[in-house]
Amino acid sequence: MCFNLAEGPRCQLCEDQRRDTGLICVVEEPGDVIPIERTHEYRGRYHVLGGALSPIDGVDPEDLKLSELFARVENAPADAPVREVVLATNPTTTGEATALYVADRLRTSAPEVTVTRLASGLPVGADLEYADEVTLGKALAGRRAL
Amino acid sequence: MCFNLAEGPRCQLCEDQRRDTGLICVVEEPGDVIPIERTHEYRGRYHVLGGALSPIDGVDPEDLKLSELFARVENAPADAPVREVVLATNPTTTGEATALYVADRLRTSAPEVTVTRLASGLPVGADLEYADEVTLGKALAGRRAL
């Protein structure tokens, strides 16, 4: 269902009944699930796309598990609807493009679902002096009230 | 006034009449002003603290330009009030402590001023697989609607 690596028809995380079915975290590769699990901040399910959109490399929407994601969101049972889709693709050009594509598509097909994106900014322990402009610009633009 | 490096009594950025006087960006060192200027995202003024709070190294609030910052915010002229203080101290232990100290103090002495903090999260171009837990946890907790 989530296209994560699994021994059976469903992965361990999808089998876990204690996990929130209303939250779906979209990642590029199965390997991206592990660092997110390690944070202990996320208690929802996952959806592994198997890559990121990159027309120059010939990776089109059909090559990823995108239609499966949209079907999962749109056809969720009424007693367990999907409330939020967290786009956790990498903060690279292809990852951002994929995130925007998914957000755009879900906005029209499932407007009741909240689509969120991982925060971009300075990593913990970094130094302003050595931060690149784009990251610092995003950190400034995304500043939040304390 | 801002304790940035200057040739005259005021630094070039404070002299610039086109800059927004209602925005003050608090940084640790004069060197931190340069990367923020390079982003072209910020058009306000600065306040250089000259370091970060670190009781273990003997750096107490009196050692930094903190009282000068509070005076600048509280005694701003009525026709040019300070609307927002952007805390751009480094995302390290000492920088975070300094940011919380300033936010806490301003909340009581100047409740009408918005206090914001730079976003913490994944830097642009990073890979989820190699992100540390704390940063990824912050990126998840600080996710925003697209």
Interface residues (C-beta under 8 A of the other chain):
Chain A: V27 E28 E29 G31 D32 I34 P35 I36 R38 T39 H40 E41 Y42 V86 L87 A88 N90 P91 T92 A99 L100 A103 T114 V115 T116 R117 L118 A119 S120 G121 L122 P123 V124 G125 A126 D127 L128 E129 A131 D132 E133 V134 T135 L136 G137 K138 A139 L140 A141 G142 R143 R144 A145 L146
Chain B: V27 E28 E29 G31 D32 I34 P35 I36 R38 T39 H40 E41 Y42 V86 L87 A88 N90 P91 T92 A99 L100 A103 T114 V115 T116 R117 L118 A119 S120 G121 L122 P123 V124 G125 A126 D127 L128 E129 A131 D132 E133 V134 T135 L136 G137 K138 A139 L140 A141 G142 R143 R144 A145 L146
